[in-house]
Amino acid sequence: MCGIAGIVSLNKNEISTTRLKTMTDALSHRGPDGEGYWINEDGLIGLGHRRLAIIDLTDKAQQPMHYPDKYSMVFNGAIYNYEELREMCIGKGYHFFSRSDTEVIMAMYDWKKEECLSYFDGMFAFVLHDAKEKTVFIARDRFGEKPLYYHHEPGKSFVFASEMKALWAAGIPKAINQRMLYNYMAFNYTQNEEDLSETFFQHIRSLSPAHYVRLDTSTLQLSLRKYWDIDYNKTDPEITLEQAKEKFNDLFYTSVDRRLRSDVPVGSSLSGGIDSSAVVAVINDLGKTNQSVFSAIFP
């Protein structure tokens, strides 16, 4: 994992490298392999990043990343099909300076805009500044594997981070959301199922899974949209059991194979159930790595 943080404000006095570093220092456990900061020429947008290097370990993959003199981005996660998407982009005339999936996200956004999200097989939370359109595009993966929290004062500022502790480090008040606290104490609810963006703290929201935000940097007004959902009632009455088994097998092997793409050693976590055992069995069958396996046991 990596840690991302940033500030968008109409008051440039709210943005400094010192404040960004204070935020990313609170996320240092998420990224021990590097750190970076960037503030745009107007001084109204600042991005910070803590890196855990998995794909392309060189400095070319450092963040915040810029491409091509139009976009600036911080990203936490992994796009597992980045090699296929990279080839698609090269076919459209795009050029790349690194081997990272981060750069692929920016190329896909330049080509497809928000529709790029439907192409990503991965887990992600990213924030992309478009200098030409004067917008900030923020997206989270379909199932919310990667976190993203934000504090928004319309017309004033927008502060975001991978974890709330970075928002508190930036000076956002740590004020308890009494309703969430009551529902947890009384019913053991940890989420508001009617609004997954609500958190245990006032004025701090979580970007819901499968949603994206577009922020106008001149007004700091934002629009929120859901870009994906699953139709639980959809069935294919024509498919046979054998065809379903073959399809599942193809999807499962493809999924595991893509997740082996790494420039560092790969290991698997064995929980003792059939799911993790099946993953390890497929990795062995693919024969692409001498994997290590781990189990964690708690009293």
FIFIZA-55949 format. One record per residue: residue in one letter; x, y, z of N, C-alpha, C, O in turn. Coordinates in steps of 0.2 Angstrom, whole numbers. Example, Ala and Ser with C-alpha at 12.3 -4.5 7.8 and 13.67 -1.06 7.14 Angstrom:
// residues 2
NODE residuo   n_X   n_Y   n_Z  ca_X  ca_Y  ca_Z   c_X   c_Y   c_Z   o_X   o_Y   o_Z
NODE       a    66   -28    39    62   -22    39    66   -16    39    71   -17    42
NODE       s    64   -11    35    68    -5    36    64     0    39    67     6    40
//
This chain:
// residues 299
NODE residuo   n_X   n_Y   n_Z  ca_X  ca_Y  ca_Z   c_X   c_Y   c_Z   o_X   o_Y   o_Z
NODE       m     4    -6     0     0     0     0     4     6     0    10     6     2
NODE       c     1    12    -2     5    18    -2     0    23     2    -5    21     4
NODE       g     3    29     4    -1    34     7    -2    40     3     3    43     1
NODE       i    -8    43     2    -9    49    -2   -12    54     2   -16    53     7
NODE       a   -11    60     1   -14    66     5   -13    72     0    -9    73    -4
NODE       g   -17    77     2   -17    83    -2   -22    88     0   -27    87     4
NODE       i   -21    94    -2   -25   100    -1   -27   104    -7   -22   105   -11
NODE       v   -33   106    -8   -35   111   -13   -39   116   -10   -43   115    -6
NODE       s   -36   122   -11   -39   128    -7   -39   134   -11   -35   135   -16
NODE       l   -44   139   -10   -44   145   -13   -39   150    -9   -38   156   -11
NODE       n   -36   148    -4   -32   152     0   -25   149     0   -24   144     3
NODE       k   -20   152    -3   -14   148    -4   -10   148     2    -5   144     3
NODE       n   -12   152     7    -9   151    14   -10   145    17    -6   143    22
NODE       e   -15   141    15   -17   135    18   -12   129    15   -13   124    18
NODE       i    -8   131    10    -5   125     7     3   127     7     5   132     5
NODE       s     6   122    10    14   122    11    17   115    11    13   111    12
NODE       t    23   115     9    26   109     9    27   106    16    26   100    18
NODE       t    27   111    21    27   109    28    21   105    30    21   100    34
NODE       r    15   108    28     9   105    30     8    98    27     5    94    30
NODE       l    10    98    20     9    92    17    14    86    20    11    81    20
NODE       k    20    88    22    24    83    25    21    81    32    22    75    34
NODE       t    18    86    35    15    84    42    10    78    40     9    74    44
NODE       m     6    79    35     1    74    33     4    68    31     2    62    34
NODE       t     9    68    27    12    61    25    16    58    30    16    52    30
NODE       d    18    62    35    22    59    40    17    54    44    19    49    47
NODE       a    11    56    45     6    52    48     4    46    44     1    41    47
NODE       l     7    46    38     5    40    34    12    36    32    12    32    28
NODE       s    17    37    36    24    34    34    24    27    35    27    24    31
NODE       h    19    24    39    19    17    39    16    13    33    17     7    32
NODE       r    13    17    29    10    15    22    15    15    17    14    12    12
NODE       g    20    19    18    25    19    12    32    21    14    34    27    15
NODE       p    36    16    16    43    17    18    48    18    13    54    19    14
NODE       d    46    17     7    51    17     1    52    24    -2    56    25    -7
NODE       g    49    29     0    50    36    -3    44    41    -1    39    38     1
NODE       e    45    47    -2    40    52    -1    41    58    -6    47    59    -9
NODE       g    36    61    -8    36    67   -12    31    72   -11    25    70    -8
NODE       y    32    78   -13    27    83   -13    27    88   -19    32    88   -22
NODE       w    21    91   -20    21    95   -26    15   100   -25    10    99   -22
NODE       i    17   106   -26    12   112   -26    12   115   -33    17   117   -36
NODE       n     6   117   -35     6   119   -42     8   127   -42     9   130   -37
NODE       e     9   130   -48    11   136   -49     7   142   -45    10   146   -43
NODE       d     1   141   -45    -4   145   -42    -3   145   -34    -6   149   -31
NODE       g    -1   139   -32     0   138   -25    -7   136   -22    -8   137   -15
NODE       l   -12   134   -26   -18   132   -23   -20   125   -23   -25   123   -20
NODE       i   -15   121   -25   -16   113   -25    -9   110   -23    -4   112   -26
NODE       g   -10   106   -18    -4   103   -15    -5    95   -15   -10    93   -12
NODE       l     0    91   -17    -1    84   -17     5    81   -13    11    83   -14
NODE       g     4    76    -9     9    72    -5     8    65    -6     3    62    -7
NODE       h    14    61    -5    14    54    -7    19    50    -2    25    53    -2
NODE       r    17    45     0    22    40     3    22    34    -1    16    31    -2
NODE       r    27    31    -3    28    26    -8    30    19    -5    35    18    -1
NODE       l    26    14    -6    28     7    -5    29     4   -13    24     4   -16
NODE       a    35     3   -14    37     2   -21    36    -6   -23    39   -10   -20
NODE       i    31    -7   -28    30   -14   -30    31   -15   -37    34   -19   -39
NODE       i    29   -10   -41    30   -10   -49    34    -4   -50    33     1   -48
NODE       d    40    -6   -54    45    -1   -57    48     3   -50    45     8   -48
NODE       l    53     0   -48    56     2   -42    61     8   -43    64    11   -38
NODE       t    61    11   -49    65    16   -51    62    23   -49    56    23   -47
NODE       d    66    28   -49    64    35   -47    59    37   -52    55    42   -51
NODE       k    59    34   -58    54    37   -63    47    35   -61    42    39   -64
NODE       a    46    31   -56    39    29   -54    37    33   -48    32    32   -45
NODE       q    41    38   -46    40    42   -40    34    46   -41    32    48   -46
NODE       q    30    47   -35    25    52   -35    26    58   -30    30    57   -26
NODE       p    22    63   -31    17    64   -37    20    64   -44    26    66   -45
NODE       m    16    61   -48    18    60   -55    15    65   -60     9    67   -59
NODE       h    18    67   -65    16    72   -70    16    69   -77    20    65   -79
NODE       y    10    70   -81    10    68   -87     4    71   -91    -1    72   -88
NODE       p     5    73   -97    11    76  -100    11    83  -100     8    86  -104
NODE       d    14    86   -95    13    93   -93     6    95   -93     4   101   -94
NODE       k     1    91   -91    -6    92   -90    -9    89   -84   -13    93   -80
NODE       y    -7    83   -82    -9    80   -76    -4    79   -71     2    78   -72
NODE       s    -6    80   -65    -2    78   -59    -7    73   -54   -12    75   -53
NODE       m    -3    68   -52    -7    63   -48    -4    60   -43     2    59   -43
NODE       v    -8    58   -37    -5    53   -32   -10    47   -32   -16    48   -33
NODE       f    -7    41   -31   -11    35   -32    -9    30   -27    -3    29   -25
NODE       n   -14    27   -24   -13    21   -19   -16    15   -22   -22    15   -23
NODE       g   -13    10   -23   -16     4   -25   -12     0   -31    -6     1   -31
NODE       a   -15    -4   -35   -12    -7   -40   -17    -9   -46   -23   -10   -44
NODE       i   -15    -7   -52   -19    -9   -58   -17   -15   -61   -11   -15   -64
NODE       y   -20   -21   -60   -17   -27   -61   -16   -28   -69   -12   -32   -71
NODE       n   -21   -25   -73   -20   -26   -80   -17   -20   -83   -19   -19   -89
NODE       y   -12   -17   -80    -9   -11   -83    -5   -13   -89    -4    -8   -93
NODE       e    -2   -19   -90     2   -20   -96    -3   -21  -102    -1   -18  -107
NODE       e    -9   -24  -101   -14   -24  -107   -16   -17  -109   -16   -15  -115
NODE       l   -17   -13  -103   -20    -6  -105   -14    -2  -108   -15     3  -112
NODE       r    -8    -3  -106    -2     1  -108    -1     0  -116     0     4  -120
NODE       e    -2    -7  -118    -2    -8  -125    -8    -5  -129    -7    -3  -134
NODE       m   -14    -5  -126   -19    -1  -129   -17     6  -130   -19     9  -136
NODE       c   -15     9  -125   -13    16  -126    -7    18  -131    -8    22  -135
NODE       i    -2    13  -131     3    14  -136     0    13  -143     2    17  -147
NODE       g    -5     9  -144    -8     9  -150   -12    15  -152   -13    16  -158
NODE       k   -13    19  -147   -17    25  -149   -12    31  -149   -14    37  -150
NODE       g    -5    30  -149     0    35  -149     3    38  -143     7    42  -143
NODE       y     1    35  -137     4    37  -131    11    34  -130    12    29  -132
NODE       h    15    39  -126    21    37  -125    22    36  -117    19    40  -114
NODE       f    27    32  -115    28    31  -108    35    32  -106    39    30  -110
NODE       f    36    35  -100    43    36   -98    45    31   -92    50    31   -89
NODE       s    40    28   -89    41    23   -84    38    16   -85    34    16   -91
NODE       r    38    11   -81    35     5   -82    29     4   -77    27    -1   -75
NODE       s    27    10   -74    23    10   -68    15    10   -70    14    12   -76
NODE       d    11     7   -66     4     7   -67     1    14   -66    -4    16   -69
NODE       t     5    18   -62     2    25   -61     2    29   -68    -3    33   -69
NODE       e     7    29   -72     7    32   -78     2    30   -83    -1    34   -87
NODE       v     0    23   -82    -5    21   -86   -12    24   -85   -16    25   -89
NODE       i   -13    25   -78   -19    28   -76   -20    35   -79   -26    36   -82
NODE       m   -15    39   -79   -15    45   -82   -16    45   -90   -20    49   -93
NODE       a   -13    40   -93   -14    40  -100   -21    38  -102   -25    40  -107
NODE       m   -24    33   -98   -31    31   -99   -36    36   -98   -41    37  -101
NODE       y   -34    40   -93   -39    46   -91   -39    51   -97   -44    54   -99
NODE       d   -33    52   -99   -32    57  -105   -36    54  -111   -39    58  -115
NODE       w   -36    48  -112   -40    45  -118   -47    44  -116   -51    46  -121
NODE       k   -49    41  -111   -56    39  -109   -60    44  -104   -66    43  -103
NODE       k   -56    48  -101   -59    52   -96   -62    48   -90   -59    43   -89
NODE       e   -68    49   -87   -70    45   -82   -72    38   -84   -72    34   -80
NODE       e   -73    37   -90   -74    30   -93   -68    25   -92   -69    19   -92
NODE       c   -62    28   -90   -57    24   -89   -58    19   -83   -55    14   -83
NODE       l   -62    21   -79   -63    17   -73   -66    10   -74   -64     6   -71
NODE       s   -70    10   -80   -72     3   -81   -67    -1   -84   -69    -7   -85
NODE       y   -61     1   -86   -56    -3   -89   -51    -6   -83   -47   -10   -85
NODE       f   -51    -3   -77   -47    -5   -72   -48   -11   -69   -54   -11   -66
NODE       d   -44   -16   -69   -44   -22   -65   -39   -21   -59   -33   -22   -60
NODE       g   -42   -19   -53   -37   -17   -48   -41   -14   -42   -47   -14   -41
NODE       m   -36   -12   -37   -39    -9   -31   -35    -2   -31   -29    -2   -32
NODE       f   -39     3   -30   -36    10   -31   -40    15   -27   -46    15   -26
NODE       a   -36    20   -25   -39    27   -23   -34    32   -26   -28    32   -25
NODE       f   -36    36   -31   -31    41   -34   -35    48   -35   -41    49   -35
NODE       v   -30    53   -35   -32    60   -35   -28    63   -41   -22    63   -41
NODE       l   -32    65   -46   -28    68   -52   -30    75   -54   -36    76   -54
NODE       h   -25    79   -54   -27    86   -56   -26    87   -63   -20    86   -66
NODE       d   -31    90   -66   -31    92   -73   -30   100   -74   -34   103   -73
NODE       a   -23   102   -76   -22   109   -76   -25   112   -81   -27   118   -81
NODE       k   -27   109   -87   -30   112   -92   -38   113   -91   -40   119   -92
NODE       e   -41   108   -88   -48   109   -87   -50   112   -80   -55   114   -78
NODE       k   -44   113   -76   -45   116   -69   -50   112   -65   -54   114   -62
NODE       t   -48   105   -65   -52   101   -61   -48    96   -57   -42    95   -59
NODE       v   -51    93   -52   -47    87   -49   -52    81   -49   -58    82   -47
NODE       f   -50    76   -51   -54    70   -52   -51    65   -47   -45    63   -46
NODE       i   -56    62   -43   -54    58   -37   -59    51   -38   -65    52   -39
NODE       a   -56    46   -38   -59    39   -39   -57    34   -34   -51    34   -31
NODE       r   -62    29   -32   -60    24   -28   -63    17   -31   -68    18   -35
NODE       d   -59    12   -30   -61     6   -33   -68     3   -32   -71     5   -27
NODE       r   -70    -2   -36   -77    -4   -35   -79    -7   -28   -85    -6   -26
NODE       f   -75   -10   -25   -77   -13   -18   -74    -9   -12   -74   -11    -7
NODE       g   -70    -4   -14   -67     0    -8   -62    -3    -5   -61    -2     1
NODE       e   -58    -7    -8   -52   -10    -5   -47    -5    -3   -44    -5     3
NODE       k   -46     1    -6   -41     6    -4   -45    12    -2   -50    14    -5
NODE       p   -43    15     4   -47    20     8   -46    27     5   -41    28     2
NODE       l   -51    31     6   -50    38     4   -55    42     9   -61    42     8
NODE       y   -52    47    13   -56    51    17   -55    58    15   -50    60    12
NODE       y   -60    63    16   -59    70    14   -63    74    19   -68    72    22
NODE       h   -61    80    19   -65    86    23   -66    91    18   -61    94    14
NODE       h   -72    93    17   -74    98    11   -78   104    14   -83   103    18
NODE       e   -75   110    13   -79   116    15   -80   119     8   -75   122     5
NODE       p   -86   119     6   -88   122    -1   -86   129    -2   -87   133     3
NODE       g   -82   130    -7   -80   137    -8   -74   139    -4   -71   145    -5
NODE       k   -71   135     0   -65   136     4   -59   131     3   -54   133     0
NODE       s   -61   125     5   -55   120     4   -58   113     4   -63   111     5
NODE       f   -53   109     1   -54   101     1   -48    98     3   -43    99    -1
NODE       v   -48    94     8   -42    91    11   -44    83    11   -49    81    13
NODE       f   -39    79     8   -40    72     7   -34    68    10   -28    71    10
NODE       a   -35    62    12   -29    57    14   -32    50    14   -38    49    14
NODE       s   -27    46    14   -28    39    14   -31    37    21   -35    32    22
NODE       e   -29    40    26   -32    39    33   -33    45    36   -31    51    35
NODE       m   -38    45    41   -41    51    45   -35    54    49   -35    60    49
NODE       k   -30    50    51   -25    53    55   -21    59    52   -18    63    55
NODE       a   -21    58    45   -17    63    41   -21    70    41   -19    75    40
NODE       l   -28    69    41   -32    75    41   -32    78    47   -31    84    48
NODE       w   -31    74    53   -31    78    59   -24    81    60   -23    86    63
NODE       a   -19    78    57   -12    81    57   -12    88    53    -8    92    54
NODE       a   -17    88    48   -18    95    44   -22   100    48   -22   106    46
NODE       g   -24    98    54   -28   103    58   -36   102    57   -39   106    60
NODE       i   -38    97    54   -45    96    54   -48    93    61   -44    89    64
NODE       p   -53    96    63   -55    95    70   -57    87    71   -60    84    66
NODE       k   -55    84    77   -57    78    78   -64    78    82   -63    77    89
NODE       a   -69    79    79   -76    79    82   -80    73    81   -81    71    75
NODE       i   -82    70    87   -86    64    86   -93    65    83   -96    70    84
NODE       n   -94    60    78  -101    60    76  -105    56    80  -105    50    81
NODE       q  -110    59    84  -113    56    90  -118    51    87  -119    45    90
NODE       r  -121    52    81  -126    47    79  -122    40    77  -125    35    79
NODE       m  -116    40    74  -113    34    72  -110    31    79  -110    25    79
NODE       l  -108    35    84  -106    32    90  -112    28    93  -111    23    96
NODE       y  -118    31    93  -123    28    97  -125    22    93  -126    17    96
NODE       n  -125    22    86  -127    16    83  -122    10    84  -124     4    84
NODE       y  -116    12    85  -110     7    86  -111     4    93  -111    -2    94
NODE       m  -112     9    98  -113     6   105  -119     2   106  -120    -3   110
NODE       a  -125     4   103  -131     1   104  -132    -5    99  -135   -10   102
NODE       f  -130    -5    93  -131   -10    88  -125   -13    85  -126   -18    81
NODE       n  -119   -11    87  -113   -14    84  -112   -12    77  -108   -16    74
NODE       y  -115    -7    75  -115    -5    68  -108    -1    67  -107     4    71
NODE       t  -104    -3    62   -98     1    60   -99     6    54   -95    10    53
NODE       q  -105     5    51  -106     9    45  -113    11    44  -118     7    47
NODE       n  -115    16    41  -122    18    40  -123    15    33  -121    18    28
NODE       e  -127    10    32  -128     6    26  -132    11    21  -132     9    15
NODE       e  -136    16    24  -139    21    19  -134    26    16  -136    29    11
NODE       d  -129    27    20  -124    32    17  -117    29    19  -115    31    25
NODE       l  -114    26    15  -107    23    16  -102    28    17   -96    27    19
NODE       s  -103    34    15   -98    40    16   -98    43    23   -93    46    25
NODE       e  -103    41    27  -103    44    34   -98    40    38   -97    34    38
NODE       t   -94    44    42   -89    41    47   -90    43    54   -95    46    55
NODE       f   -86    41    58   -87    42    66   -85    49    68   -85    51    73
NODE       f   -83    53    63   -81    60    64   -85    65    60   -85    64    54
NODE       q   -87    70    63   -90    75    60   -86    79    54   -80    79    55
NODE       h   -89    80    49   -85    84    44   -80    80    40   -76    83    36
NODE       i   -79    74    41   -75    69    38   -79    64    34   -83    60    37
NODE       r   -78    64    28   -82    59    24   -77    54    21   -71    55    20
NODE       s   -80    48    19   -76    43    16   -79    43     8   -85    42     8
NODE       l   -75    43     3   -77    42    -3   -80    35    -4   -76    30    -3
NODE       s   -86    34    -6   -89    27    -6   -86    23   -11   -84    26   -16
NODE       p   -86    16   -10   -84    12   -16   -88    13   -22   -93    15   -22
NODE       a   -84    12   -28   -87    13   -35   -90    20   -36   -94    21   -40
NODE       h   -87    25   -33   -89    32   -34   -83    36   -36   -77    34   -35
NODE       y   -84    42   -40   -79    46   -41   -82    53   -40   -88    55   -40
NODE       v   -77    58   -39   -79    65   -37   -75    69   -42   -69    68   -44
NODE       r   -78    74   -45   -75    79   -49   -76    86   -45   -81    88   -44
NODE       l   -70    89   -44   -69    95   -40   -67   101   -45   -62   100   -48
NODE       d   -71   106   -45   -69   112   -49   -65   116   -45   -67   119   -39
NODE       t   -59   117   -47   -54   120   -43   -55   128   -42   -51   131   -38
NODE       s   -59   131   -47   -60   138   -46   -66   140   -41   -66   145   -39
NODE       t   -70   135   -40   -76   136   -35   -76   132   -29   -79   133   -24
NODE       l   -72   126   -30   -72   121   -25   -79   118   -24   -80   116   -18
NODE       q   -83   118   -29   -89   114   -29   -87   107   -32   -84   106   -36
NODE       l   -91   102   -29   -89    95   -31   -96    92   -33  -101    93   -31
NODE       s   -95    87   -38  -100    83   -40   -98    75   -39   -92    73   -40
NODE       l  -103    71   -36  -101    65   -34  -106    60   -38  -112    61   -39
NODE       r  -102    55   -41  -106    50   -45  -104    43   -44   -98    42   -42
NODE       k  -109    38   -44  -107    31   -44  -106    29   -51  -110    30   -55
NODE       y  -101    25   -52   -99    23   -59  -100    16   -60   -99    13   -66
NODE       w  -102    12   -55  -102     5   -56  -107     2   -51  -107     4   -45
NODE       d  -111    -4   -53  -115    -7   -48  -115   -14   -51  -114   -15   -57
NODE       i  -118   -19   -47  -119   -26   -50  -126   -27   -49  -129   -26   -45
NODE       d  -128   -31   -55  -135   -33   -55  -136   -40   -52  -134   -45   -56
NODE       y  -138   -40   -46  -139   -47   -43  -144   -51   -46  -144   -57   -45
NODE       n  -149   -48   -50  -154   -52   -53  -152   -55   -60  -156   -59   -63
NODE       k  -147   -53   -62  -145   -55   -69  -142   -62   -69  -138   -64   -66
NODE       t  -145   -66   -74  -143   -73   -75  -143   -74   -82  -145   -71   -86
NODE       d  -139   -80   -84  -138   -82   -91  -141   -89   -91  -138   -94   -89
NODE       p  -147   -90   -93  -151   -96   -93  -148  -101   -99  -149  -107   -99
NODE       e  -144   -98  -103  -141  -102  -109  -135  -106  -107  -133  -111  -110
NODE       i  -131  -104  -102  -125  -107  -100  -126  -113   -97  -130  -114   -92
NODE       t  -122  -118   -99  -122  -125   -95  -117  -125   -89  -113  -120   -88
NODE       l  -118  -130   -85  -114  -130   -79  -106  -131   -81  -102  -128   -78
NODE       e  -105  -135   -86   -98  -136   -89   -95  -129   -91   -89  -128   -90
NODE       q   -99  -125   -95   -97  -119   -98   -96  -114   -92   -91  -110   -92
NODE       a  -100  -114   -87   -99  -110   -81   -93  -112   -77   -89  -107   -75
NODE       k   -91  -118   -77   -85  -120   -73   -79  -118   -77   -74  -116   -74
NODE       e   -79  -119   -84   -74  -117   -88   -73  -109   -88   -67  -107   -88
NODE       k   -78  -105   -88   -78   -98   -88   -75   -96   -81   -70   -92   -81
NODE       f   -77   -99   -75   -75   -97   -69   -67   -99   -68   -63   -95   -66
NODE       n   -65  -104   -71   -58  -106   -71   -54  -101   -75   -48  -100   -72
NODE       d   -56   -99   -81   -52   -94   -85   -52   -88   -81   -46   -85   -81
NODE       l   -57   -85   -78   -57   -79   -74   -53   -79   -68   -49   -75   -67
NODE       f   -53   -85   -65   -49   -86   -59   -41   -86   -60   -38   -83   -57
NODE       y   -40   -90   -65   -32   -90   -67   -30   -84   -69   -24   -82   -68
NODE       t   -34   -80   -73   -32   -74   -76   -31   -69   -70   -26   -65   -70
NODE       s   -36   -69   -65   -35   -64   -60   -29   -66   -56   -26   -61   -54
NODE       v   -28   -72   -54   -22   -74   -50   -15   -72   -54   -11   -69   -51
NODE       d   -15   -73   -60    -9   -72   -64    -8   -65   -64    -2   -63   -64
NODE       r   -13   -60   -65   -11   -53   -65    -9   -51   -59    -4   -46   -59
NODE       r   -11   -54   -53    -9   -51   -47    -2   -54   -45     1   -52   -40
NODE       l     1   -58   -49     8   -60   -48    13   -55   -51    19   -55   -50
NODE       r    11   -50   -55    15   -45   -58    18   -40   -52    15   -37   -49
NODE       s    25   -41   -52    28   -37   -46    35   -37   -47    38   -42   -50
NODE       d    38   -32   -45    46   -31   -46    49   -33   -39    55   -31   -38
NODE       v    45   -35   -34    48   -37   -28    45   -44   -26    40   -47   -30
NODE       p    48   -48   -22    45   -55   -20    38   -55   -19    35   -51   -15
NODE       v    35   -61   -21    27   -61   -19    26   -67   -14    29   -72   -15
NODE       g    22   -66   -10    20   -71    -5    12   -71    -4     9   -67    -7
NODE       s    10   -76    -1     3   -77     0     1   -78     7     5   -81    11
NODE       s    -5   -76     9    -7   -77    16   -12   -83    16   -17   -82    12
NODE       l   -11   -88    20   -15   -93    21   -20   -93    27   -17   -92    32
NODE       s   -26   -92    26   -31   -91    31   -33   -98    34   -36   -98    40
NODE       g   -32  -103    30   -35  -110    32   -41  -112    29   -44  -117    30
NODE       g   -44  -107    25   -50  -108    21   -48  -111    14   -43  -111    12
NODE       i   -54  -112    10   -53  -114     3   -51  -109    -1   -48  -110    -6
NODE       d   -53  -103     0   -51   -97    -4   -44   -96    -5   -41   -96   -11
NODE       s   -40   -95     1   -33   -94     0   -29  -100    -2   -24  -100    -6
NODE       s   -32  -106     0   -29  -112    -3   -29  -113   -10   -24  -115   -13
NODE       a   -35  -111   -13   -36  -111   -20   -31  -106   -24   -28  -108   -29
NODE       v   -30  -100   -21   -26   -95   -24   -19   -98   -24   -15   -98   -29
NODE       v   -16  -101   -18    -9  -104   -18    -9  -110   -23    -3  -110   -26
NODE       a   -14  -114   -24   -14  -119   -28   -13  -117   -35    -9  -120   -39
NODE       v   -16  -112   -37   -16  -109   -44    -9  -106   -45    -6  -107   -51
NODE       i    -6  -102   -40     0  -100   -41     5  -105   -42    10  -105   -47
NODE       n     5  -111   -39     9  -116   -40     8  -119   -47    13  -121   -50
NODE       d     2  -120   -49     1  -122   -55     3  -118   -61     6  -121   -66
NODE       l     3  -111   -60     6  -107   -65    13  -107   -65    16  -106   -70
NODE       g    17  -109   -60    24  -110   -59    28  -104   -61    34  -105   -63
NODE       k    25   -98   -59    29   -92   -61    33   -89   -55    37   -85   -56
NODE       t    32   -92   -49    36   -89   -44    37   -95   -38    33   -99   -37
NODE       n    43   -94   -35    44   -98   -29    41   -94   -23    44   -90   -20
NODE       q    35   -96   -21    31   -91   -17    32   -94    -9    34   -99    -8
NODE       s    32   -89    -5    32   -90     2    25   -89     4    21   -85     2
NODE       v    23   -93     9    16   -92    12    16   -91    20    21   -93    23
NODE       f    12   -87    22    11   -85    29     4   -86    32    -1   -86    28
NODE       s     4   -87    38    -2   -88    42    -1   -83    48     4   -83    51
NODE       a    -6   -80    50    -6   -76    56   -11   -79    61   -17   -80    59
NODE       i    -9   -80    67   -14   -83    72   -14   -79    78    -9   -77    81
NODE       f   -20   -78    80   -21   -73    86   -25   -77    92   -29   -82    90
NODE       p   -23   -76    98   -27   -79   104   -34   -78   103   -38   -80   107
//
